[in-house]
Amino acid sequence: MVIQSSLILFGVFAVLMAIGIPIAISIAAASLTTTLLLLPFDVSVFTSAQKMVTSLDSFSLIAVPFFVLSGIIMNNGGIAIKLVNLARLLGGRIPGSLSHTNIMGNMLFGSISGSAIAASTAIGGVMVPLQEKEGYGKTFSAAVNIASAPTGMLIPPSSAFIIYSLISGGTSIAALFMGGYVVGILWGLATMAVAFIIAKKRNYPVAPRVTAKEAGKIIVEAIPSILLIVIVIGGILTGIFTAIEASAVCVIYSLFLALIYYKSITLKDMPNILIQAMQMTGVIMFLIAASSGMSFVMAFTGLPDAISNAVLGVSDNKFVILLIITVILLFIGTFMDIAPAILIFTPIFLPIAQNLGIDPVHFGLFFVFNLCIGTITPPVGTGLFVGASVGGVKVEQVIKPLIPFYIAIIAILLLITFVPQVSLFLPNMFGL
């Protein structure tokens, strides 16, 4: 039954995806089709609907629409250029300074907006043409922007960690957030190291000197935006509010910045912003509901246990199993977006990790890190296609310049996978 059900479940899913059906509908249809072959029609329909509805009955999910709304407000709030100026100041006059500005800008803006696509578009839209004007290679500039964009999905606040926490049975969001800082910054540093080596070799120009007065103005303009991260994490660690409540704080502070401090949006813009937030939230919630139906089918047929036994049958060595999971996740990430991948494969691989005594926080960090790599790899990586479009280059032109960045990022992946202390030292330091 396990083999037959698996073939039907993933076969129907693959066919629907191949003909262009939206992923959430493909998941729901594949799950219902499989259930109909196992249970009577009325029981199948009732059970599928019940699982989809009850999966959304979770207090943790309140954070999703709030973080989405906060990110959209910040995206429309015109803060990208202020963060670019700050990143440019931090980049200094080291070789490849404009590339480092792009990377740090993506890290800062991505963490605030919560979107790799938003960071790639907003920061890359400013920095890629500037790098090209200063003599940087066009494909190199696009590769830098693409390679660093996913850092914003790791550096909190991150909806990916909220979804993982929900599916994993309540793993501490605060611990995931603190670990996310570590792995996200390591990703950024790895891309900066590659950019430095290439820029040094090609003798790319550095940014002009900035006067003390200009530096002071840049810092003052950027501090209010950076304070969002400080307020959220500081509030969580001091116990002023929970990680879920922090999402509402993000919205309030984002509104303050955009409406009052920067005055970059007006009340007339709010209906359109709210509509965008509702549309995006609806997509995410339907995806969660559909994936819960698939999780039920897999659990009913015993698929997770079968996969667990098969993987554990290969070896009882924790590091070998982690390597197998890593390879599988890297493959999954090449054709599936991060949210559905978390929803579908967490119930399969987390029990294996727990059998090996792996900390759920550590597993969540390397799990999400793995899938983030898929956002910038072909054939489906949205970050890759958006970044290539922003850079004005074809995808096939940017793959070769991306290879050194892929190598560096995967090296960091292996580090945090096999040395858990690297990603867990910050959560442990704060007793999370």
ZIZITA-V722878 format. One line per field, one symbol per residue. ss: DSSP state (H for helix, E for strand, C for the rest). phi: phi as a letter, one per 20 degrees, with the letter a starting at -180 (. if undefined). psi: psi as a letter, one per 30 degrees, with the letter a starting at -180 (. if undefined). A space follows every 10 residues. Layout:
ss: ???
phi: ???
psi: ???
This chain:
ss: CHHHHHHHHH HHHHHHHHCC CCHHHHHHHH HHHHHHHHCC HHHHHHHHHH HHHHCCCCHH HHHHHHHHHH HHHHHCCCCH HHHHHHHHHH HCCCCCHHHH HHHHHHHHHH HHHCCHHHHH HHHHHHHHHH HHHCCCCHHH HHHHHHHHHC HHHHCCCCHH HHHHHHHCCC CCHHHHHHHH HHHHHHHHHH HHHHHHHHHH HHCCCCCCCC CHHHHHHHHH HHHHHHHHHH HHHHHHHHCC CCHHHHHHHH HHHHHHHHHH HCCCCCHHHH HHHHHHHHHH HHHHHHHHHH HHHHHHHHHH HCHHHHHHHH HHHHCCCHHH HHHHHHHHHH HHHCCCCHHH HHHHHHHHHH HHHHHCCCCH HHHHHHHHHH HHHHCCCCCC CHHHHHHHHH HCCCHHHHHH HHHHHHHHHH HHHHHHHHCH HHHHHHHHHC CC
phi: .fffffffgf ffgfffffen fgffffffff ffgfffedcg gfffffffff fffffeecff fgffffffff fffffeemeg ffffffffff fmdfgmgfff fgffffffff ffemcffffg fffffeefff fffeofffff fffffffegf gfedfffcff ffffgffeno ggffffffff ffffffgfff ffffffffff felffdfffd ffffffffff feggfffgff fffffffenf befffffffg fffffgffed feleccffef gffffgffff ffffffffff ffffffffff enfgffffff ffffadegff ffffffffff fgffccffff fffeegfeef fffffemefg ffffffffgg fffffccfed gfffffffff fmcegffeff ffggfgffff ffgffffecg ffedffgffe me
psi: eeeeeeeeef eeeeeeeegg kkeeeeeeee eeeeefffll eeeeeeeeee eeefffikef fefeeeeeee eeeeefghfe eeeeeeeeee fbglkheeee eeeeeeeeee eefgkeeeee eeeefeeeee eeeggkkeee eeeeeeefef effeklkkfe eeeeeeefgg kjeeeeeeee eeeeeeeeee eeeeeeeeee efhkllllkk leeeeeeeee efeeeffeee eeeeeeefge lleeffeeee eeeeeeeeee efhfllfffe eeeeeeeeee eeeeeeeeee eeeeeeeeee fgeeeeeeee effelgkeee eeeeeeeeee eeffgkleee eeeefefefe eeeeffgkke eeeeefeeee feeffgklff jeeeeeeeee fhllefffee ffeeeeeeee eeeeefefif feffeeeeeg h.
